Amino acid sequence: RNLEVVVGATVLKVEIDCGDKGGAKRKCRAKGVWFRAEDGKDVYVEGRKEILLAASAVQTPKILMLSGVGEEEELRKHGIEVKVSSPGVGKNLQ
């Protein structure tokens, strides 16, 4: 199967793997997604090749930030481990 669609679920975060943290430039990749199913259980699914995130102009930045992608100071303020520093995430909403 190439695609599985789950309805009635809420994405909690994307699991991001940054490999060895010793290098100056880390290569990070999305490896899976945590979501809350209709029955209230948290479920993790891992992608074989890639993860596609399309959750609207408001929800996509929110999910990225919950996953550790965004402005470092903002993420740390909320106790979120910084995976990728990207200050523009969620800043240009109009």
Contacts in CASP RR format, 6 or more apart in sequence:
PFRMAT RR
TARGET T0000
AUTHOR 0000-0000-0000
METHOD contacts of the structure
MODEL  1
RNLEVVVGATVLKVEIDCGDKGGAKRKCRAKGVWFRAEDGKDVYVEGRKE
ILLAASAVQTPKILMLSGVGEEEELRKHGIEVKVSSPGVGKNLQ
4 45 0 8 1.000
6 35 0 8 1.000
6 37 0 8 1.000
8 37 0 8 1.000
8 38 0 8 1.000
9 35 0 8 1.000
9 36 0 8 1.000
9 37 0 8 1.000
9 38 0 8 1.000
9 43 0 8 1.000
10 35 0 8 1.000
10 36 0 8 1.000
11 33 0 8 1.000
11 34 0 8 1.000
11 35 0 8 1.000
11 53 0 8 1.000
11 55 0 8 1.000
11 59 0 8 1.000
11 63 0 8 1.000
12 34 0 8 1.000
12 35 0 8 1.000
12 36 0 8 1.000
12 42 0 8 1.000
12 66 0 8 1.000
13 33 0 8 1.000
13 34 0 8 1.000
13 63 0 8 1.000
13 66 0 8 1.000
13 67 0 8 1.000
13 68 0 8 1.000
14 30 0 8 1.000
14 32 0 8 1.000
14 33 0 8 1.000
14 34 0 8 1.000
14 51 0 8 1.000
14 53 0 8 1.000
14 63 0 8 1.000
14 64 0 8 1.000
14 67 0 8 1.000
15 30 0 8 1.000
15 31 0 8 1.000
15 32 0 8 1.000
15 33 0 8 1.000
15 34 0 8 1.000
15 44 0 8 1.000
15 46 0 8 1.000
15 67 0 8 1.000
16 28 0 8 1.000
16 29 0 8 1.000
16 30 0 8 1.000
16 31 0 8 1.000
16 67 0 8 1.000
16 68 0 8 1.000
16 69 0 8 1.000
16 83 0 8 1.000
16 84 0 8 1.000
17 28 0 8 1.000
17 29 0 8 1.000
17 30 0 8 1.000
17 31 0 8 1.000
18 26 0 8 1.000
18 27 0 8 1.000
18 28 0 8 1.000
18 83 0 8 1.000
18 84 0 8 1.000
19 26 0 8 1.000
19 27 0 8 1.000
19 28 0 8 1.000
20 26 0 8 1.000
28 83 0 8 1.000
28 84 0 8 1.000
30 50 0 8 1.000
30 51 0 8 1.000
30 53 0 8 1.000
30 67 0 8 1.000
31 46 0 8 1.000
31 47 0 8 1.000
31 51 0 8 1.000
32 44 0 8 1.000
32 45 0 8 1.000
32 46 0 8 1.000
32 47 0 8 1.000
32 51 0 8 1.000
33 44 0 8 1.000
33 45 0 8 1.000
33 47 0 8 1.000
33 51 0 8 1.000
34 42 0 8 1.000
34 43 0 8 1.000
34 44 0 8 1.000
35 42 0 8 1.000
35 43 0 8 1.000
35 45 0 8 1.000
36 42 0 8 1.000
36 43 0 8 1.000
37 43 0 8 1.000
53 60 0 8 1.000
53 63 0 8 1.000
53 64 0 8 1.000
54 60 0 8 1.000
55 63 0 8 1.000
57 93 0 8 1.000
58 93 0 8 1.000
61 89 0 8 1.000
61 90 0 8 1.000
61 93 0 8 1.000
64 70 0 8 1.000
64 86 0 8 1.000
64 89 0 8 1.000
65 74 0 8 1.000
65 75 0 8 1.000
65 80 0 8 1.000
65 89 0 8 1.000
65 90 0 8 1.000
66 80 0 8 1.000
67 83 0 8 1.000
68 75 0 8 1.000
68 80 0 8 1.000
68 81 0 8 1.000
68 82 0 8 1.000
68 83 0 8 1.000
68 84 0 8 1.000
69 83 0 8 1.000
69 84 0 8 1.000
69 86 0 8 1.000
69 89 0 8 1.000
70 82 0 8 1.000
70 84 0 8 1.000
70 85 0 8 1.000
70 86 0 8 1.000
70 87 0 8 1.000
70 88 0 8 1.000
70 89 0 8 1.000
70 90 0 8 1.000
71 85 0 8 1.000
71 86 0 8 1.000
71 87 0 8 1.000
71 88 0 8 1.000
71 89 0 8 1.000
71 91 0 8 1.000
72 82 0 8 1.000
72 85 0 8 1.000
72 87 0 8 1.000
75 81 0 8 1.000
75 82 0 8 1.000
76 82 0 8 1.000
END
